[in-house]
Amino acid sequence: MKELERARWRCRRGLLELDIVLHRFMDEYYIQLDETELKQFENLLLLSDNDLWDMITAKKIIEDRNLQSVLGLLQKS
């Protein structure tokens, strides 16, 4: 449970739109992620707000193919 709370805290970002998407993702998908997907999500959270938002909205092509499964879930959120 501590990891879930920590992840929720890290989802608080500077862009309102990004906050909304990340919190929806947390509510819908986070607890279903396996270890690999959790690591992918952590890597995505390391990105700047603008880079992450551009990837979610498909304005920027993601170079790391390993992040696509979690990014796809974020795009559904």
Secondary structure as the mmCIF struct_conf table of DSSP 4:
data_model
#
loop_
_struct_conf.conf_type_id
_struct_conf.id
_struct_conf.beg_label_comp_id
_struct_conf.beg_label_asym_id
_struct_conf.beg_label_seq_id
_struct_conf.end_label_comp_id
_struct_conf.end_label_asym_id
_struct_conf.end_label_seq_id
HELX_RH_AL_P HELX_RH_AL_P1 LYS A 2 ARG A 10
TURN_TY1_P TURN_TY1_P1 CYS A 11 CYS A 11
BEND BEND1 GLY A 14 GLY A 14
HELX_RH_AL_P HELX_RH_AL_P2 LEU A 16 GLU A 28
TURN_TY1_P TURN_TY1_P2 TYR A 29 TYR A 29
HELX_RH_3T_P HELX_RH_3T_P1 TYR A 30 GLN A 32
HELX_RH_AL_P HELX_RH_AL_P3 GLU A 35 LEU A 45
TURN_TY1_P TURN_TY1_P3 LEU A 46 LEU A 46
BEND BEND2 LEU A 47 LEU A 47
HELX_RH_AL_P HELX_RH_AL_P4 ASP A 49 ILE A 56
TURN_TY1_P TURN_TY1_P4 THR A 57 ALA A 58
BEND BEND3 LYS A 59 LYS A 60
BEND BEND4 GLU A 63 GLU A 63
HELX_RH_3T_P HELX_RH_3T_P2 ARG A 65 LEU A 67
HELX_RH_AL_P HELX_RH_AL_P5 GLN A 68 LYS A 76
#
